[in-house]
Each structure stands twice: as C-alpha cells, then as structure tokens.
Amino acid sequence: MMAQEKHQKVHAKFRNLTASIASYMKYINELRAKLPAETVATMEKYEKTGNYEAPEYQKIIFNTIYAQRICRLDPWPDPLMRSLKHFNLQIYNTMQGPNEFVITGNFKDWDVWDKLSTIQVPTLVIGARYDTMRLEDEKRMASLISNSRLLICEGSHMSMYDDQQNYFNGLIKFLKEVHSGAFKKARS
C-alpha cells in the first residue's frame, strides 16, 4: 500500500472545545470572579452597553484574561499575532459572541455530552492547566469518547506555544500510534 493510500485510511480527531457552553460559562465566570473587583466592574460597565470594542474593555480582555488563559507567553508568538490580524470577527461573533464571557452566538446552547459516545475514531482530547475550560470537563469528555486519550498540558489554550514539549510529544505519540494501528485508550 502506498504511503498516501495508508494516510487516507487513518482517521483521527483532535479536540480543544467544550462539550457544553453551560459548563464552560460556569467555569469562565468562576475565573472572572477571581479578578479584582474594579476589573469586573469595568467589564460589567461596557457589557451593559454592549461596547465590547472599548479600548479599556479590550485591554482587560487581552492583557488580563487572554494573557493568562489563551497564551501565557510575552510577547505572543508571531504566528499567533499574524492569525489575529486576519481574525474574522463576524464569524467569531456569529458563532460565539463578543468574547469568552459573553456568549450570544450560535454556540450559546451548545451541549453535546450525550453525543460524545458516538465518536468512534481515535480522539485526542487536549486540555491545559490554564485553559478557559475546566480540567474536569476535559477528563469527562475523554471518558465519554470510547476511543480517546487525554493530554493535559501545563500551558494555556495555546499550549502548542506555551507548553510545546508536552503538547507536541503527546500529539506526535498519538499520531504515530494511530498511524501504526497501535493506539489504545489510556487507562484512567
């Protein structure tokens, strides 16, 4: 079998998305409650008027929340900065809403806990200690997907940048095992 044909027969998934917006919102609001009271008050001031683009609000989102939960490097890596320059806010807002704290888009009722067991392909569930998603949710997702493995990184949502060694070691191991047919779900 040619390498290309073999590659086409290997199917796998990688995921880094919550299975439930309700669970996600509960956790992100727990994180928000840990911010200084004046920071939360400033956020609420702009959220009440829907002024999510206000420089003061954006500064909080990027310098406080994203710097801790999206990517913990300073400065952010060039590929990440370039992607933000081409970020399609219209699609993001349609799907999610203005940011992680205000979810008003198509995802607002997203809940697929009961569908995870239908995923049959090898799946790598990736989470991180400083992600915007609760580690318990990541563990639960991996337990519900019958053919999955959980990779927890020590970085943020962008662990491919701020915890590269763990992220890529886990990803490469997963890919090699799936490709060779040796993949087995890790025992919890």
N, C-alpha and C positions, 0 to 999 in steps of 0.2 A: 504494500500500500504506500503510495506516495505521501510525503510529509503533509502536503496541502490537504489531501483527502482525509488523512488521520486528524488533522487540525479541525476540519469542518465537522467531524463527528463528536468532538469534545464540546460539551455544553456545560457551562457553569455560570453562577451568578455571584456578584459581589454586591453587598448592600450596606448602605450607611444612611438609612432613613428610618424614621419611626414607624411603627406599626399602628400607632394611634395618636392622632393630634390631641385628643383629650389628655392622654397620659403625658405627652410632650409639653402641653401647656401647663399642666400641673407642676412639672419639674422646672420649666423655664421661669415660672413665677416664683418658685421656691428660691431659685438663684437670684431673681430680681429682688426679692425681699431681703436678701443679704447685702444689697448695695446700700450705701449711705442714704439716709432719709432725704437729704437735699437732692441727691441724684434722682431718686424715684419721683420726688415732687416735680422736678424739672421735666422728666419724661412724661408724667401724667398731664402736665400743663399743655404740652404740644399734642399729646394723644387726644385730649378732649376737643381740640380744634382741628384735628386731622392734619396738622402741619408737620409731617414726618420728615420733610426736607429741610427744616430749620437747621442752620449750622450748629447751634447749641445741642439740639437733639441728635444730629448726626455725629457730633463729636463724642457724645456719650456712647452711642451705639458702637462706633468704630474703636474709640480709644479705651473704653471700659469693658464692654461686653465682647466684641469681636477679638480684641487683643488677648483676652483670657480664654475664650471658648471656641473661636474659629481658627486662629493661628497664633501661637504663643511666641513666634519669633519677632524680633525687632532689629532691623526692618523686615517687612514681609518679603518673601522671595519674589524675584522678578516675574516668574510665570504667573503667580497669583495676582500680582499687581496688573499685569497685562490683561489677564482674564477679566478683572474688574472694569478695565477701560472699555471692554466690549460686552459688558453685562447687560442683558436685555431686561430692564426694569418692568416693561409692560408684561412680559411673560411671567416674571417673578411675582409681580403684584396680582396677576390673574390667578396664578396657581396658589400662592401663599398669602400674600398681603404685603404691607409695607415693611415688615421685619419679623424677627423671631417672636416678638411679644404681642404683635397684633396680627392675628391670622384671620383674614376675612375672605380669602380666595377659595378656589375650588377644593382645596385640601382641608377646609375648616371642619368637615365632618368625616375625614379620613379615619377609618378604623378597620384594619384587616387581620386582627388577631385570629379570627375564626377561619381565615383563608390560608394562613401560613402553612398548615399541614398539607396543603395541596401542592406545595413546591416540592418537586421530586429531584431536580438536578442538584449536583453538589453546589453548596452555597457557603460562601464565606461571609459571616456577619462581622462587621468591623465596628468597634466602638473605641472610645478613648476616655481616660480618666477625666479630662477637662472638656469633654464634648458638651453640646447643648442637649444631649439625650441621656436619660438615666441609665446607668450601667445595668440595673436590674431589668430594664426593658430589653436591652441588648441580649442579656442572658436568657430572658424569656423567649425572645424571638428565635434564638439559636436552639432552644429546647423544643420549640414547636415545629421547626423546619426539620423534617426527618433526616435529611442528608446534608447536615450543615456542620460547620465548625465556627467557633467564636474566637476572634482575635481582639484582645483588648490592648490598646497602645497606651503609653504614658503621656501622650501629647493631647492635642485638641481635635476638633473636627477635621482639621487638615494635617493629620498625623503623617501623611506622606511627606510633609515638610518638617514638622517639629518633633517627630519620633521616627525618622527614616529607617533606622536599623531594624527596629521591631516591626514596623509596618511592612517593609519590603521583604524581610526574612519570612514573615508569616504569609505574605502574598505569594512569594515565589515557591515556598514549600507547598502551599495549597495548589498552585497551578501545576507544578511538577507531579504531584500525587494524582490530580485529576487526569492529567495528560497520560500518565503511565497506567492508569487504572487501579492504582494502589490507594486511592482516597478512602478513608474510613472516618466516620464521625468520631471526634474525640470524646472520650468518656468524661462526664461532668463530675 
